[in-house]
Amino acid sequence: MASKGSELERRSKVAEACLDFGGHLLRVRTSSITPEDAQAAVRDLFEWLESKDAFTEANSGIAIHAIGFGEQLLEARKTVSVTEAIEAIQELYAELSIEA
């Protein structure tokens, strides 16, 4: 059984990835995203991942990389909306994660 400390560390790493995503939104969508929008996106994404067992040893890396994919999508495809990027993150995570 995983220790509580390692679960907290994985939670923290997923939270950091969500925060990085929010910062990325502010950098790549400067004219369309307010700081409040970015904060809401971070909270919503984190809460969604939390509800989908993203802090397990098997899933935390998948969550972090799915978030990274969303960042790359926003950067590479200027026509992709923030909502579409978040939906892509959620879809990839849902398809690739391990159900508890």
DAGI-V792245 format. One line per field, one symbol per residue. phi: phi as a letter, one per 20 degrees, with the letter a starting at -180 (. if undefined). psi: psi as a letter, one per 40 degrees, with the letter a starting at -180 (. if undefined). burial: + if it has 9 or more other ideal C-beta (glycine too) atoms within 8 Angstrom, else -. A space follows every 10 residues. Layout:
phi = ???
psi = ???
burial = ???
This chain:
phi = .fffffffff gfffffffff ffffgffecg eddegfffff fffffffffg fdmfefgfdf fffffffgff fffffecfef efffffffgf fffffdfeff
psi = hiiddddddd dddddddddd dddddddefd eehidddddd dddddddddd effeeidded dddddddddd ddddddgeeh iddddddddd dddddeihh.
burial = -----++--+ +-+++-++++ ++++++--+- --+---+++- ++-+++-+++ -+++++--++ -+++-+++++ +-++-----+ -+-+++-+++ -++---+---
